[in-house]
Amino acid sequence: MELAKMFSLNETLTNRLGAAVLMSPFLVGRALKKYNNGQPIVYYTEGVFAPDTKIRLQSMSDALGVSYSALINRLRELRLLECRPIEEYIDRSLFPEGSI
């Protein structure tokens, strides 16, 4: 095995172990309960998050002591992200409830 590939594999495994320790299902679930009423995080096709969701995600990542992107990856692994069509986000942004 090439040295570069070996380091890449070791780094990947180390990152996954770190994520599992810092973001155990219990800790992520507790953060979701505190910051998102225990509900999965909603995102829209193309990986778009609503601005208020981004703020909650940043608060969660700060509380867990991890990066924003590491939290997103861990939420994906734990199947705690819910994908919705981008049209739903556009409609909600352009026509908020009660605006018409």
TAFEN-V13996 format. One record per backbone hydrogen bond with DSSP energy under -1.0 kcal/mol. CO is the residue of the C=O (numbers start at 1). NH is the residue of the N-H. E is the energy in kcal/mol with one decimal. If there is no record, write none. Layout:
CO;NH;E
CO;NH;E
//
This chain:
2;6;-2.2
3;7;-2.4
4;8;-2.1
5;9;-2.5
6;10;-2.6
7;11;-2.7
8;12;-2.2
9;13;-2.6
10;14;-2.5
11;15;-2.5
12;16;-2.2
13;17;-2.3
14;18;-2.6
15;19;-2.3
16;20;-2.3
17;21;-2.1
18;22;-3.0
19;23;-2.4
24;28;-2.7
25;29;-2.5
26;30;-2.3
27;31;-2.2
28;32;-2.7
29;33;-2.3
30;34;-2.1
31;35;-3.0
32;36;-2.6
32;38;-2.3
36;39;-2.3
41;82;-3.3
43;84;-2.3
44;48;-1.7
48;44;-3.2
50;54;-2.2
51;55;-1.7
52;56;-1.8
53;57;-2.7
54;58;-2.3
55;59;-2.3
56;60;-2.5
57;61;-2.8
58;62;-2.4
59;63;-2.3
60;64;-2.2
61;65;-1.1
61;66;-2.3
67;71;-2.1
68;72;-2.1
69;73;-2.4
70;74;-2.4
71;75;-2.9
72;76;-2.2
73;77;-2.3
74;78;-2.4
75;80;-3.1
76;79;-1.3
80;41;-2.6
82;43;-2.5
84;45;-1.8
85;88;-1.2
86;90;-2.4
87;91;-2.9
88;92;-2.2
89;93;-2.4
90;94;-2.8
91;95;-2.6
96;99;-2.2
//
